[in-house]
């Protein structure tokens, strides 16, 4: 199995877990004299099996990522860490630019007279947006490289 296939399977198992959890919550309590929609104990057992499979997949994926090299020589694990930080950096820069520009701040009145307080910023909004665009570009490029490696790498077997 390719690493990318295991990642898709992991996502599927996560979805299945969430669906089972919702079904457990819907079946855990019911009125006396009525039947629950489903047997909550059976659902918990099914959920436990899904979690066991998910744990096995995550272990294999992590082992594969730690032992697989990207074209630039670093491990996939290192590339994933960089991608995560790039995404956080993008989020930080865009939210700072939005805050400085007043985006999303409804109801804030602009100064009408000299005696009212003036709203100012010390942030260079253009620079923040440019840096955010650069982080987004780097994220896209790195993500494409990671995806390519994912589709050409065999998953480590336990």
C-alpha positions as CSV (number, residue, x, y, z in Angstrom):
1,X,0.0,0.0,0.0
2,X,1.3,3.5,-0.8
3,X,1.6,6.1,1.9
4,X,-1.0,8.3,0.2
5,X,-3.5,5.4,0.3
6,X,-2.8,4.9,4.0
7,X,-3.4,8.6,4.6
8,X,-6.8,8.3,2.8
9,X,-7.6,5.3,4.9
10,X,-6.7,7.2,8.1
11,X,-9.0,10.0,7.1
12,X,-11.8,7.5,6.5
13,X,-11.2,5.8,9.9
14,X,-11.3,9.2,11.6
15,X,-14.7,9.9,9.9
16,X,-16.0,6.5,10.9
17,X,-14.9,7.1,14.5
18,X,-16.8,10.5,14.5
19,X,-19.9,8.9,13.0
20,X,-19.9,6.1,15.5
21,X,-19.3,8.5,18.4
22,X,-22.4,10.5,17.3
23,X,-24.5,7.4,17.1
24,X,-23.3,6.3,20.6
25,X,-24.4,9.7,21.9
26,X,-27.8,9.3,20.2
27,X,-28.3,5.8,21.6
28,X,-26.8,6.2,25.1
29,X,-29.9,7.5,26.7
30,X,-33.5,6.8,25.9
31,X,-36.9,6.9,27.7
32,X,-37.9,4.0,29.8
33,X,-40.2,1.6,27.9
34,X,-38.7,2.6,24.5
35,X,-36.0,1.0,22.5
36,X,-32.8,2.9,21.8
37,X,-32.1,3.6,18.1
38,X,-29.1,1.3,18.3
39,X,-27.3,-0.8,20.9
40,X,-24.7,1.6,22.4
41,X,-22.5,-1.3,23.7
42,X,-22.2,-2.7,20.2
43,X,-21.4,0.7,18.8
44,X,-18.7,1.2,21.5
45,X,-17.2,-2.2,20.5
46,X,-17.2,-1.2,16.8
47,X,-15.7,2.2,17.7
48,X,-13.0,0.4,19.7
49,X,-12.1,-1.7,16.6
50,X,-11.9,1.4,14.4
51,X,-9.6,3.1,17.0
52,X,-7.3,0.0,17.0
53,X,-7.1,0.1,13.3
54,X,-6.5,3.9,13.4
55,X,-3.7,3.5,15.9
56,X,-2.0,0.8,13.7
57,X,-2.3,3.1,10.6
58,X,-0.9,6.1,12.5
59,X,2.1,4.1,13.7
60,X,2.8,2.9,10.2
61,X,2.4,6.4,8.7
62,X,4.6,7.9,11.3
63,X,7.3,5.3,10.8
64,X,7.1,5.7,7.1
65,X,7.3,9.5,7.3
66,X,10.3,9.4,9.7
67,X,12.2,7.0,7.3
68,X,11.3,8.6,4.0
69,X,13.4,11.3,2.4
70,X,12.2,14.2,0.4
71,X,14.0,15.3,-2.8
72,X,16.0,17.9,-0.8
73,X,17.2,15.2,1.7
74,X,15.1,15.9,4.7
75,X,12.6,13.5,6.1
76,X,8.9,13.7,5.4
77,X,8.4,14.3,9.1
78,X,10.6,17.4,8.9
79,X,8.7,18.6,5.8
80,X,5.4,18.1,7.6
81,X,6.6,20.2,10.5
82,X,7.6,23.0,8.2
83,X,4.3,22.8,6.4
84,X,2.4,23.0,9.7
85,X,4.4,26.1,10.8
86,X,4.0,27.7,7.4
87,X,0.2,27.3,7.8
88,X,0.3,28.9,11.3
89,X,2.5,31.7,9.9
90,X,0.0,32.4,7.1
91,X,-2.8,32.5,9.6
92,X,-0.9,34.8,11.9
93,X,0.0,37.2,9.1
94,X,-3.4,37.4,7.6
95,X,-5.2,37.8,10.9
96,X,-2.7,40.6,11.9
97,X,-3.3,42.3,8.5
98,X,-7.1,42.0,8.9
99,X,-7.0,43.4,12.4
100,X,-4.7,46.3,11.3
101,X,-7.0,47.1,8.4
102,X,-10.2,46.9,10.4
103,X,-11.5,44.0,8.3
104,X,-14.5,42.4,10.0
105,X,-14.9,45.1,12.6
106,X,-18.5,46.1,12.1
107,X,-19.9,49.0,14.1
108,X,-16.6,50.8,14.6
109,X,-17.2,54.4,13.9
110,X,-14.5,56.5,12.1
111,X,-13.5,59.8,13.6
112,X,-16.1,62.5,12.8
113,X,-14.7,65.3,14.9
114,X,-11.2,66.3,16.2
115,X,-12.2,65.5,19.7
116,X,-12.8,61.8,19.0
117,X,-10.2,59.2,19.2
118,X,-8.3,58.3,16.0
119,X,-7.8,54.6,15.2
120,X,-4.2,53.9,14.0
121,X,-1.9,50.9,13.5
122,X,1.8,50.4,13.6
123,X,1.6,47.4,11.2
124,X,2.5,47.6,7.6
125,X,-0.5,45.9,6.1
126,X,0.9,45.6,2.6
127,X,4.0,43.9,4.0
128,X,2.0,41.6,6.1
129,X,-0.2,40.6,3.1
130,X,3.0,40.1,1.0
131,X,4.6,37.9,3.6
132,X,1.3,35.9,4.0
133,X,1.2,35.4,0.2
134,X,4.8,34.1,0.3
135,X,4.0,31.7,3.2
136,X,0.9,30.5,1.2
137,X,3.1,29.9,-1.9
138,X,5.7,28.0,0.0
139,X,3.0,25.9,1.7
140,X,1.5,25.0,-1.7
141,X,4.9,24.1,-3.1
142,X,5.9,22.0,-0.1
143,X,2.5,20.3,0.0
144,X,2.9,19.3,-3.7
145,X,6.3,17.8,-2.9
146,X,4.9,15.9,0.0
147,X,2.0,14.6,-2.0
148,X,4.4,13.4,-4.7
149,X,6.4,11.5,-2.2
150,X,3.2,10.1,-0.6
151,X,2.1,8.6,-3.9
152,X,5.5,7.0,-4.6
153,X,6.4,5.6,-1.2
154,X,5.4,2.2,0.1
155,X,3.9,2.1,3.6
156,X,6.2,0.5,6.2
157,X,4.8,-2.8,7.3
158,X,4.7,-3.7,11.0
